[in-house]
Amino acid sequence: MPPPPRSNVTGFDTRKFVQSSGMPAKDPWARAEQWRYTGPFTRYNRFKGALPGLGTATVAFAAYCTYEYFFMKDDHHGHGEGHGSEEHH
């Protein structure tokens, strides 16, 4: 059986003080801080302009690679074909 709680001469209850010193049930600054996470300040809106030309550049590069693969074949130059013993300058 635990010992009975001792009364404090000043009337100050230390258990209530310890319980009240934890995290508050409601953050008094929550409403003031809410603007940081809504509207134009959401995580998506903050980072969507980080690489502005990446999408356009990726599409242009893919189109160029496709064009080069299908239309810019160099058929008359091979590796070592038709040169004989000549050095290629």
N, CA, C and O atoms as CSV, one atom per row, in Angstrom:
chain,resi,resn,atom,element,x,y,z
A,1,MET,N,N,0.846,-1.168,0.000
A,1,MET,CA,C,0.000,0.000,0.000
A,1,MET,C,C,0.900,1.242,0.000
A,1,MET,O,O,1.800,1.357,0.832
A,2,PRO,N,N,0.649,2.190,-0.954
A,2,PRO,CA,C,1.512,3.381,-1.015
A,2,PRO,C,C,1.262,4.293,0.183
A,2,PRO,O,O,0.175,4.322,0.761
A,3,PRO,N,N,2.291,5.022,0.524
A,3,PRO,CA,C,2.111,5.938,1.661
A,3,PRO,C,C,1.133,7.052,1.299
A,3,PRO,O,O,1.027,7.428,0.132
A,4,PRO,N,N,0.424,7.577,2.284
A,4,PRO,CA,C,-0.533,8.653,2.001
A,4,PRO,C,C,0.219,9.919,1.560
A,4,PRO,O,O,1.326,10.182,2.028
A,5,PRO,N,N,-0.386,10.690,0.667
A,5,PRO,CA,C,0.303,11.906,0.205
A,5,PRO,C,C,0.489,12.895,1.344
A,5,PRO,O,O,-0.397,13.095,2.174
A,6,ARG,N,N,1.661,13.504,1.360
A,6,ARG,CA,C,1.945,14.499,2.393
A,6,ARG,C,C,1.353,15.832,1.975
A,6,ARG,O,O,1.406,16.201,0.802
A,7,SER,N,N,0.812,16.524,2.898
A,7,SER,CA,C,0.265,17.843,2.597
A,7,SER,C,C,1.399,18.861,2.626
A,7,SER,O,O,2.320,18.778,3.438
A,8,ASN,N,N,1.300,19.814,1.722
A,8,ASN,CA,C,2.303,20.853,1.643
A,8,ASN,C,C,1.851,22.031,2.514
A,8,ASN,O,O,0.677,22.401,2.524
A,9,VAL,N,N,2.797,22.600,3.232
A,9,VAL,CA,C,2.477,23.698,4.146
A,9,VAL,C,C,1.971,24.914,3.371
A,9,VAL,O,O,1.105,25.641,3.858
A,10,THR,N,N,2.507,25.140,2.162
A,10,THR,CA,C,2.115,26.315,1.382
A,10,THR,C,C,0.825,26.115,0.610
A,10,THR,O,O,0.242,27.085,0.126
A,11,GLY,N,N,0.370,24.883,0.487
A,11,GLY,CA,C,-0.837,24.611,-0.285
A,11,GLY,C,C,-0.544,24.367,-1.761
A,11,GLY,O,O,-1.469,24.210,-2.558
A,12,PHE,N,N,0.723,24.333,-2.129
A,12,PHE,CA,C,1.124,24.116,-3.513
A,12,PHE,C,C,1.127,22.621,-3.807
A,12,PHE,O,O,1.843,21.866,-3.148
A,13,ASP,N,N,0.350,22.190,-4.770
A,13,ASP,CA,C,0.262,20.773,-5.112
A,13,ASP,C,C,1.264,20.478,-6.230
A,13,ASP,O,O,1.064,20.898,-7.370
A,14,THR,N,N,2.332,19.763,-5.909
A,14,THR,CA,C,3.377,19.481,-6.895
A,14,THR,C,C,2.896,18.511,-7.978
A,14,THR,O,O,3.367,18.599,-9.112
A,15,ARG,N,N,1.994,17.610,-7.677
A,15,ARG,CA,C,1.505,16.668,-8.688
A,15,ARG,C,C,0.726,17.403,-9.781
A,15,ARG,O,O,0.889,17.105,-10.964
A,16,LYS,N,N,-0.102,18.345,-9.398
A,16,LYS,CA,C,-0.829,19.120,-10.400
A,16,LYS,C,C,0.130,19.964,-11.235
A,16,LYS,O,O,-0.081,20.155,-12.432
A,17,PHE,N,N,1.166,20.458,-10.605
A,17,PHE,CA,C,2.164,21.246,-11.338
A,17,PHE,C,C,2.879,20.383,-12.375
A,17,PHE,O,O,3.060,20.819,-13.512
A,18,VAL,N,N,3.283,19.183,-12.012
A,18,VAL,CA,C,3.973,18.282,-12.943
A,18,VAL,C,C,3.040,17.893,-14.086
A,18,VAL,O,O,3.471,17.841,-15.238
A,19,GLN,N,N,1.788,17.622,-13.793
A,19,GLN,CA,C,0.836,17.260,-14.839
A,19,GLN,C,C,0.581,18.417,-15.797
A,19,GLN,O,O,0.413,18.201,-16.998
A,20,SER,N,N,0.551,19.609,-15.293
A,20,SER,CA,C,0.267,20.759,-16.143
A,20,SER,C,C,1.489,21.233,-16.935
A,20,SER,O,O,1.347,22.025,-17.867
A,21,SER,N,N,2.664,20.766,-16.583
A,21,SER,CA,C,3.850,21.234,-17.295
A,21,SER,C,C,4.155,20.421,-18.557
A,21,SER,O,O,5.138,20.704,-19.242
A,22,GLY,N,N,3.329,19.416,-18.876
A,22,GLY,CA,C,3.529,18.615,-20.082
A,22,GLY,C,C,3.074,19.385,-21.316
A,22,GLY,O,O,2.945,20.609,-21.288
A,23,MET,N,N,2.833,18.650,-22.397
A,23,MET,CA,C,2.351,19.269,-23.628
A,23,MET,C,C,0.951,19.817,-23.414
A,23,MET,O,O,0.112,19.135,-22.827
A,24,PRO,N,N,0.680,21.011,-23.867
A,24,PRO,CA,C,-0.669,21.558,-23.690
A,24,PRO,C,C,-1.671,20.808,-24.565
A,24,PRO,O,O,-1.323,20.276,-25.619
A,25,ALA,N,N,-2.899,20.778,-24.112
A,25,ALA,CA,C,-3.949,20.087,-24.856
A,25,ALA,C,C,-4.213,20.789,-26.186
A,25,ALA,O,O,-4.499,20.139,-27.192
A,26,LYS,N,N,-4.118,22.087,-26.187
A,26,LYS,CA,C,-4.332,22.860,-27.409
A,26,LYS,C,C,-3.190,23.864,-27.548
A,26,LYS,O,O,-2.888,24.618,-26.623
A,27,ASP,N,N,-2.569,23.856,-28.714
A,27,ASP,CA,C,-1.453,24.768,-28.954
A,27,ASP,C,C,-2.008,26.175,-29.196
A,27,ASP,O,O,-2.779,26.379,-30.133
A,28,PRO,N,N,-1.626,27.140,-28.366
A,28,PRO,CA,C,-2.163,28.491,-28.550
A,28,PRO,C,C,-1.653,29.167,-29.818
A,28,PRO,O,O,-2.269,30.124,-30.286
A,29,TRP,N,N,-0.551,28.699,-30.381
A,29,TRP,CA,C,0.020,29.316,-31.579
A,29,TRP,C,C,-0.372,28.581,-32.858
A,29,TRP,O,O,0.069,28.970,-33.940
A,30,ALA,N,N,-1.178,27.544,-32.766
A,30,ALA,CA,C,-1.527,26.738,-33.943
A,30,ALA,C,C,-2.204,27.576,-35.024
A,30,ALA,O,O,-1.895,27.432,-36.207
A,31,ARG,N,N,-3.113,28.439,-34.626
A,31,ARG,CA,C,-3.806,29.266,-35.616
A,31,ARG,C,C,-2.863,30.264,-36.270
A,31,ARG,O,O,-2.975,30.542,-37.464
A,32,ALA,N,N,-1.938,30.799,-35.492
A,32,ALA,CA,C,-0.988,31.765,-36.039
A,32,ALA,C,C,0.024,31.100,-36.981
A,32,ALA,O,O,0.537,31.753,-37.889
A,33,GLU,N,N,0.311,29.833,-36.779
A,33,GLU,CA,C,1.277,29.120,-37.617
A,33,GLU,C,C,0.629,28.418,-38.800
A,33,GLU,O,O,1.341,27.916,-39.670
A,34,GLN,N,N,-0.688,28.367,-38.863
A,34,GLN,CA,C,-1.385,27.606,-39.893
A,34,GLN,C,C,-1.087,28.120,-41.298
A,34,GLN,O,O,-1.072,27.325,-42.238
A,35,TRP,N,N,-0.851,29.411,-41.476
A,35,TRP,CA,C,-0.611,29.971,-42.802
A,35,TRP,C,C,0.635,29.378,-43.462
A,35,TRP,O,O,0.746,29.393,-44.688
A,36,ARG,N,N,1.565,28.861,-42.672
A,36,ARG,CA,C,2.795,28.308,-43.246
A,36,ARG,C,C,2.560,27.026,-44.035
A,36,ARG,O,O,3.395,26.650,-44.858
A,37,TYR,N,N,1.450,26.356,-43.802
A,37,TYR,CA,C,1.218,25.043,-44.392
A,37,TYR,C,C,-0.015,25.002,-45.287
A,37,TYR,O,O,-0.459,23.917,-45.664
A,38,THR,N,N,-0.572,26.143,-45.632
A,38,THR,CA,C,-1.767,26.175,-46.470
A,38,THR,C,C,-1.553,27.108,-47.648
A,38,THR,O,O,-0.632,27.926,-47.651
A,39,GLY,N,N,-2.407,26.979,-48.643
A,39,GLY,CA,C,-2.381,27.875,-49.795
A,39,GLY,C,C,-1.083,27.812,-50.580
A,39,GLY,O,O,-0.623,26.723,-50.923
A,40,PRO,N,N,-0.482,28.962,-50.872
A,40,PRO,CA,C,0.735,28.964,-51.692
A,40,PRO,C,C,1.960,28.440,-50.945
A,40,PRO,O,O,3.024,28.302,-51.547
A,41,PHE,N,N,1.840,28.153,-49.681
A,41,PHE,CA,C,2.995,27.706,-48.902
A,41,PHE,C,C,2.999,26.207,-48.631
A,41,PHE,O,O,3.781,25.738,-47.804
A,42,THR,N,N,2.140,25.443,-49.309
A,42,THR,CA,C,2.163,24.000,-49.129
A,42,THR,C,C,3.462,23.446,-49.682
A,42,THR,O,O,4.144,24.116,-50.458
A,43,ARG,N,N,3.806,22.240,-49.295
A,43,ARG,CA,C,5.069,21.637,-49.733
A,43,ARG,C,C,5.122,21.528,-51.252
A,43,ARG,O,O,6.162,21.790,-51.857
A,44,TYR,N,N,4.004,21.142,-51.876
A,44,TYR,CA,C,3.969,21.020,-53.333
A,44,TYR,C,C,4.213,22.376,-53.985
A,44,TYR,O,O,5.010,22.473,-54.918
A,45,ASN,N,N,3.552,23.408,-53.520
A,45,ASN,CA,C,3.693,24.724,-54.137
A,45,ASN,C,C,5.065,25.332,-53.904
A,45,ASN,O,O,5.533,26.126,-54.720
A,46,ARG,N,N,5.709,24.977,-52.819
A,46,ARG,CA,C,7.045,25.524,-52.573
A,46,ARG,C,C,8.084,24.928,-53.501
A,46,ARG,O,O,9.033,25.615,-53.879
A,47,PHE,N,N,7.927,23.647,-53.885
A,47,PHE,CA,C,8.968,22.981,-54.659
A,47,PHE,C,C,8.625,22.771,-56.127
A,47,PHE,O,O,9.467,22.277,-56.877
A,48,LYS,N,N,7.423,23.128,-56.564
A,48,LYS,CA,C,7.068,22.863,-57.956
A,48,LYS,C,C,7.854,23.732,-58.929
A,48,LYS,O,O,7.984,23.354,-60.093
A,49,GLY,N,N,8.369,24.847,-58.521
A,49,GLY,CA,C,9.154,25.702,-59.405
A,49,GLY,C,C,10.646,25.534,-59.238
A,49,GLY,O,O,11.416,26.353,-59.740
A,50,ALA,N,N,11.076,24.492,-58.545
A,50,ALA,CA,C,12.508,24.322,-58.279
A,50,ALA,C,C,13.301,24.034,-59.552
A,50,ALA,O,O,14.420,24.524,-59.703
A,51,LEU,N,N,12.740,23.252,-60.464
A,51,LEU,CA,C,13.405,22.922,-61.727
A,51,LEU,C,C,12.462,23.299,-62.865
A,51,LEU,O,O,11.776,22.429,-63.402
A,52,PRO,N,N,12.414,24.567,-63.242
A,52,PRO,CA,C,11.363,25.032,-64.141
A,52,PRO,C,C,11.417,24.452,-65.552
A,52,PRO,O,O,10.360,24.264,-66.154
A,53,GLY,N,N,12.575,24.164,-66.101
A,53,GLY,CA,C,12.634,23.684,-67.478
A,53,GLY,C,C,12.884,22.208,-67.622
A,53,GLY,O,O,13.120,21.732,-68.732
A,54,LEU,N,N,12.839,21.463,-66.529
A,54,LEU,CA,C,13.186,20.050,-66.592
A,54,LEU,C,C,12.212,19.254,-67.461
A,54,LEU,O,O,12.650,18.412,-68.244
A,55,GLY,N,N,10.936,19.490,-67.348
A,55,GLY,CA,C,9.961,18.744,-68.147
A,55,GLY,C,C,10.112,19.013,-69.625
A,55,GLY,O,O,10.109,18.080,-70.428
A,56,THR,N,N,10.245,20.290,-70.003
A,56,THR,CA,C,10.409,20.650,-71.404
A,56,THR,C,C,11.708,20.094,-71.961
A,56,THR,O,O,11.736,19.587,-73.082
A,57,ALA,N,N,12.768,20.185,-71.200
A,57,ALA,CA,C,14.069,19.682,-71.656
A,57,ALA,C,C,14.058,18.173,-71.821
A,57,ALA,O,O,14.670,17.655,-72.754
A,58,THR,N,N,13.382,17.462,-70.943
A,58,THR,CA,C,13.310,16.005,-71.036
A,58,THR,C,C,12.562,15.578,-72.299
A,58,THR,O,O,12.993,14.661,-72.997
A,59,VAL,N,N,11.451,16.237,-72.589
A,59,VAL,CA,C,10.685,15.912,-73.795
A,59,VAL,C,C,11.482,16.249,-75.042
A,59,VAL,O,O,11.492,15.467,-75.992
A,60,ALA,N,N,12.153,17.399,-75.062
A,60,ALA,CA,C,12.958,17.788,-76.227
A,60,ALA,C,C,14.114,16.824,-76.444
A,60,ALA,O,O,14.416,16.471,-77.583
A,61,PHE,N,N,14.758,16.398,-75.378
A,61,PHE,CA,C,15.880,15.467,-75.493
A,61,PHE,C,C,15.401,14.104,-76.007
A,61,PHE,O,O,16.058,13.492,-76.850
A,62,ALA,N,N,14.281,13.640,-75.509
A,62,ALA,CA,C,13.729,12.352,-75.971
A,62,ALA,C,C,13.351,12.436,-77.448
A,62,ALA,O,O,13.596,11.494,-78.203
A,63,ALA,N,N,12.757,13.552,-77.867
A,63,ALA,CA,C,12.397,13.729,-79.277
A,63,ALA,C,C,13.652,13.760,-80.148
A,63,ALA,O,O,13.669,13.147,-81.215
A,64,TYR,N,N,14.684,14.449,-79.726
A,64,TYR,CA,C,15.929,14.496,-80.496
A,64,TYR,C,C,16.567,13.117,-80.591
A,64,TYR,O,O,17.035,12.733,-81.664
A,65,CYS,N,N,16.598,12.371,-79.503
A,65,CYS,CA,C,17.186,11.025,-79.528
A,65,CYS,C,C,16.409,10.110,-80.476
A,65,CYS,O,O,17.002,9.305,-81.194
A,66,THR,N,N,15.083,10.237,-80.474
A,66,THR,CA,C,14.262,9.438,-81.386
A,66,THR,C,C,14.546,9.824,-82.833
A,66,THR,O,O,14.717,8.950,-83.682
A,67,TYR,N,N,14.597,11.113,-83.122
A,67,TYR,CA,C,14.905,11.596,-84.468
A,67,TYR,C,C,16.283,11.113,-84.916
A,67,TYR,O,O,16.440,10.636,-86.040
A,68,GLU,N,N,17.270,11.235,-84.050
A,68,GLU,CA,C,18.626,10.820,-84.395
A,68,GLU,C,C,18.694,9.319,-84.658
A,68,GLU,O,O,19.394,8.889,-85.575
A,69,TYR,N,N,17.996,8.531,-83.886
A,69,TYR,CA,C,18.037,7.078,-84.040
A,69,TYR,C,C,17.410,6.648,-85.373
A,69,TYR,O,O,17.949,5.775,-86.053
A,70,PHE,N,N,16.286,7.249,-85.746
A,70,PHE,CA,C,15.578,6.797,-86.935
A,70,PHE,C,C,16.006,7.492,-88.231
A,70,PHE,O,O,15.968,6.863,-89.288
A,71,PHE,N,N,16.409,8.751,-88.189
A,71,PHE,CA,C,16.636,9.505,-89.417
A,71,PHE,C,C,18.081,9.903,-89.692
A,71,PHE,O,O,18.381,10.316,-90.812
A,72,MET,N,N,18.973,9.802,-88.745
A,72,MET,CA,C,20.346,10.264,-88.968
A,72,MET,C,C,21.335,9.104,-88.957
A,72,MET,O,O,22.398,9.200,-88.344
A,73,LYS,N,N,20.998,8.028,-89.619
A,73,LYS,CA,C,21.920,6.901,-89.691
A,73,LYS,C,C,22.995,7.206,-90.709
A,73,LYS,O,O,22.712,7.705,-91.798
A,74,ASP,N,N,24.198,6.913,-90.359
A,74,ASP,CA,C,25.338,7.141,-91.235
A,74,ASP,C,C,25.754,5.780,-91.779
A,74,ASP,O,O,26.562,5.082,-91.168
A,75,ASP,N,N,25.191,5.400,-92.946
A,75,ASP,CA,C,25.399,4.060,-93.479
A,75,ASP,C,C,26.728,3.876,-94.202
A,75,ASP,O,O,27.193,2.742,-94.324
A,76,HIS,N,N,27.345,4.927,-94.678
A,76,HIS,CA,C,28.556,4.742,-95.472
A,76,HIS,C,C,29.827,4.662,-94.638
A,76,HIS,O,O,30.884,4.362,-95.193
A,77,HIS,N,N,29.778,4.905,-93.383
A,77,HIS,CA,C,30.967,4.757,-92.545
A,77,HIS,C,C,30.769,3.610,-91.582
A,77,HIS,O,O,29.842,3.598,-90.773
A,78,GLY,N,N,31.664,2.645,-91.691
A,78,GLY,CA,C,31.629,1.541,-90.761
A,78,GLY,C,C,32.971,1.468,-90.060
A,78,GLY,O,O,33.867,2.265,-90.339
A,79,HIS,N,N,33.106,0.559,-89.192
A,79,HIS,CA,C,34.364,0.415,-88.471
A,79,HIS,C,C,35.289,-0.494,-89.265
A,79,HIS,O,O,35.122,-1.714,-89.263
A,80,GLY,N,N,36.257,0.094,-89.939
A,80,GLY,CA,C,37.263,-0.671,-90.651
A,80,GLY,C,C,36.823,-1.210,-91.991
A,80,GLY,O,O,37.532,-2.028,-92.578
A,81,GLU,N,N,35.687,-0.788,-92.496
A,81,GLU,CA,C,35.230,-1.301,-93.782
A,81,GLU,C,C,35.672,-0.381,-94.901
A,81,GLU,O,O,35.385,0.815,-94.870
A,82,GLY,N,N,36.365,-0.921,-95.888
A,82,GLY,CA,C,36.697,-0.187,-97.094
A,82,GLY,C,C,37.877,0.755,-96.975
A,82,GLY,O,O,38.131,1.509,-97.914
A,83,HIS,N,N,38.594,0.756,-95.905
A,83,HIS,CA,C,39.712,1.676,-95.773
A,83,HIS,C,C,41.031,1.014,-96.090
A,83,HIS,O,O,42.014,1.702,-96.364
A,84,GLY,N,N,41.078,-0.263,-96.060
A,84,GLY,CA,C,42.329,-0.972,-96.340
A,84,GLY,C,C,43.371,-0.641,-95.305
A,84,GLY,O,O,43.103,-0.631,-94.104
A,85,SER,N,N,44.593,-0.364,-95.805
A,85,SER,CA,C,45.685,-0.058,-94.880
A,85,SER,C,C,45.895,1.438,-94.712
A,85,SER,O,O,46.840,1.868,-94.051
A,86,GLU,N,N,45.015,2.229,-95.310
A,86,GLU,CA,C,45.151,3.695,-95.186
A,86,GLU,C,C,44.814,4.146,-93.748
A,86,GLU,O,O,43.960,3.585,-93.061
A,87,GLU,N,N,45.526,5.167,-93.360
A,87,GLU,CA,C,45.181,5.749,-92.062
A,87,GLU,C,C,44.051,6.756,-92.287
A,87,GLU,O,O,44.035,7.486,-93.278
A,88,HIS,N,N,43.172,6.773,-91.405
A,88,HIS,CA,C,42.036,7.703,-91.505
A,88,HIS,C,C,42.374,8.964,-90.748
A,88,HIS,O,O,42.645,8.931,-89.548
A,89,HIS,N,N,42.357,10.089,-91.467
A,89,HIS,CA,C,42.743,11.355,-90.844
A,89,HIS,C,C,41.547,12.115,-90.402
A,89,HIS,O,O,41.679,13.210,-89.855
